[in-house]
Amino acid sequence: MDWSMVQQGIPTYEKAFWLTLKLSCEGIVGAIIVGLIVSFVQYFRITGLQRILGAYVELSRNTPLLIQLFFIYYAFPEIGIKISAEVSGVSGLIFLGGSYMAAAFSSGLNGVPKIQVESGRTIGLTNWQLARYVILPQGLSLSVPAIAANVIFLIKETSIFTVIAIPELTNTALDQIGMIYDTNEALFSLVVGYAIILIPLSILLTWLERRARRGSFGN
């Protein structure tokens, strides 16, 4: 291992690190929003939308992110929709992650005791009020473990962005290997870059899971 090569590559990997983190955050936030919308549409069985969003979930979960990125980045321009590589990457992450987040939220929402929902309806709460005051607070705490797993999964999936030439961590490592053949040094920097993101995040998410479990079950 040539540590001088590792040191020389730090500025390049630093840029890639922040880009990876930025795209991950944007994709995860978008996926959470999509997941919430889909889960509530399915929970309240909104006619019409339920079938459309159900088809989206099936398509998203049963096609690889690689194919989704190819379609967004290469096929859309053929019909006059030009999207930058970064926007394509985030869109793909949202498209894929939204379906996984929807499943996570749905499991939490369905875990809310039906007696509480029925009691809310009895006192005249609308669906919006039920969602805001009864279902969402409890459903979110039940969904935390699945959401945490999805967050880690989506960050790892950013490594596929290299196929559309986004200079994130994996793409940067491959470029370094191709240009100066410092394979060990490039792979070491790649592992360190993802570890800096994922290890503290895993610790934080584990702590949140424990907090949510205590809040739900009181132990």
C-alpha positions in Angstrom: 0.0 0.0 0.0 1.4 3.3 -1.1 0.2 5.8 1.5 1.5 8.8 -0.4 -0.9 7.9 -3.3 -3.8 7.6 -0.8 -2.9 11.1 0.5 -2.7 12.6 -3.0 -6.1 11.3 -3.8 -7.8 12.7 -0.7 -9.0 16.0 -2.4 -10.6 14.0 -5.2 -12.3 11.5 -2.9 -13.5 14.3 -0.6 -15.4 15.8 -3.5 -16.8 12.4 -4.4 -17.7 11.9 -0.7 -19.8 15.0 -0.5 -21.5 14.4 -3.8 -22.4 10.9 -2.7 -23.8 12.2 0.6 -25.7 14.9 -1.2 -27.3 12.6 -3.7 -28.1 10.1 -1.0 -29.9 12.6 1.2 -31.9 14.0 -1.7 -32.9 10.5 -2.9 -33.8 9.3 0.6 -35.9 12.4 1.4 -37.7 12.0 -1.9 -38.2 8.3 -1.3 -39.7 8.9 2.2 -42.2 11.4 0.7 -43.2 9.0 -2.0 -43.4 6.2 0.4 -45.7 8.1 2.8 -48.0 9.1 0.0 -48.2 5.5 -1.4 -48.7 3.9 2.0 -51.6 6.3 2.9 -53.3 5.8 -0.4 -53.1 2.0 0.1 -54.1 2.2 3.8 -57.2 4.3 3.1 -57.9 2.3 -0.2 -58.3 5.4 -2.4 -60.0 4.2 -5.5 -58.1 4.7 -8.7 -54.9 5.9 -7.1 -54.5 2.6 -5.3 -54.2 0.6 -8.5 -51.9 3.1 -10.2 -49.6 3.3 -7.2 -49.8 -0.5 -6.7 -48.5 -0.9 -10.3 -45.7 1.6 -9.6 -44.7 -0.4 -6.5 -44.6 -3.7 -8.5 -42.6 -2.1 -11.3 -40.2 -0.4 -9.0 -39.5 -3.4 -6.8 -39.1 -5.9 -9.7 -36.7 -4.0 -11.9 -33.0 -3.3 -11.0 -31.9 0.3 -10.3 -29.4 -0.2 -13.1 -32.1 -0.6 -15.7 -34.1 2.2 -14.2 -31.1 4.6 -14.5 -30.5 3.5 -18.1 -34.1 4.2 -18.9 -34.2 7.7 -17.2 -30.8 8.8 -18.5 -30.8 7.4 -22.0 -34.4 6.8 -23.0 -36.0 10.1 -21.8 -33.8 12.3 -24.1 -35.2 10.2 -27.1 -38.7 11.7 -26.3 -37.3 15.2 -25.7 -36.8 15.1 -22.0 -33.2 15.9 -21.2 -32.2 15.2 -17.6 -28.7 15.7 -16.1 -26.8 12.7 -14.7 -27.3 13.8 -11.1 -31.0 14.4 -11.5 -31.3 11.1 -13.2 -29.5 9.4 -10.3 -31.6 11.0 -7.6 -34.8 10.3 -9.6 -33.8 6.6 -9.9 -33.1 6.4 -6.2 -36.5 8.0 -5.4 -38.3 5.7 -7.9 -36.7 2.6 -6.3 -36.6 3.8 -2.7 -40.2 5.0 -2.7 -41.6 1.5 -3.1 -39.4 0.2 -0.3 -40.3 3.0 2.0 -44.0 2.5 1.1 -43.7 -1.1 2.3 -41.9 0.0 5.5 -44.6 2.6 6.3 -47.4 0.3 5.4 -46.2 -2.3 7.9 -46.2 0.4 10.6 -49.5 1.8 9.7 -51.1 -1.6 9.6 -49.7 -2.2 13.1 -51.8 0.5 14.6 -54.6 -1.1 16.6 -57.8 -1.0 14.7 -59.8 -0.1 17.8 -57.9 3.2 18.0 -58.8 4.0 14.3 -62.4 3.1 14.9 -62.6 5.2 18.0 -61.2 8.1 16.0 -63.9 7.7 13.4 -66.5 7.4 16.1 -65.7 10.8 17.5 -65.9 12.3 14.0 -62.3 12.5 12.9 -61.7 12.8 9.2 -59.2 10.6 7.4 -56.7 13.5 7.4 -57.2 13.9 11.2 -56.9 10.2 11.7 -53.7 10.1 9.7 -52.2 13.1 11.5 -53.1 12.4 15.1 -53.7 8.7 15.4 -52.1 6.6 12.6 -49.0 8.5 11.7 -47.4 9.0 15.1 -47.8 5.3 16.1 -47.1 4.0 12.6 -43.9 5.9 12.3 -42.4 4.5 15.5 -43.3 0.9 14.3 -41.7 1.6 10.9 -38.4 2.9 12.2 -36.4 -0.5 11.9 -37.6 -1.0 8.3 -36.9 2.7 7.4 -33.4 2.5 8.8 -32.7 -0.6 6.8 -33.9 1.1 3.6 -31.8 4.2 4.3 -28.6 2.1 4.5 -29.7 0.1 1.4 -30.3 3.3 -0.7 -26.9 4.8 0.3 -25.2 1.6 -0.9 -27.2 1.7 -4.2 -25.5 5.1 -5.1 -22.5 3.0 -6.2 -24.6 2.1 -9.3 -24.5 5.8 -10.3 -21.2 5.1 -11.9 -23.0 3.7 -15.0 -24.2 7.2 -15.9 -20.8 8.8 -15.1 -21.7 10.5 -11.9 -18.4 11.2 -10.1 -19.4 9.6 -6.8 -17.2 7.4 -4.7 -17.3 4.3 -6.8 -16.9 6.1 -10.1 -13.9 8.0 -8.6 -12.3 4.8 -7.5 -12.7 3.2 -10.9 -11.3 6.3 -12.6 -8.2 6.2 -10.3 -7.7 2.5 -11.1 -8.0 3.2 -14.8 -5.7 6.2 -14.9 -2.9 5.4 -12.5 -3.5 1.7 -11.7 -3.4 2.3 -7.9 -6.0 -0.5 -7.3 -5.3 -1.1 -3.7 -5.1 2.5 -2.8 -8.3 3.3 -4.7 -10.3 0.5 -3.2 -9.0 1.4 0.3 -10.2 5.0 -0.2 -13.5 3.8 -1.5 -14.1 1.5 1.5 -13.1 4.3 3.9 -15.4 6.8 2.2 -18.5 4.6 2.5 -17.5 3.6 6.1 -17.4 7.2 7.1 -20.9 7.6 5.9 -22.4 4.3 6.9 -20.9 3.4 10.3 -21.9 6.6 12.2 -25.3 6.4 10.4 -25.8 2.8 11.5 -25.0 3.7 15.1 -27.5 6.7 14.9 -30.2 4.6 13.4 -29.7 1.8 15.9 -30.1 4.4 18.7 -33.3 5.7 17.0 -34.7 2.1 16.8 -34.2 1.6 20.5 -35.8 4.9 21.3 -38.8 4.1 19.1 -39.1 0.7 20.7 -39.1 2.2 24.2 -41.6 4.7 23.1 -43.9 2.0 21.6 -43.6 -0.6 24.3 -42.4 1.4 27.3 -39.3 -0.7 28.1 
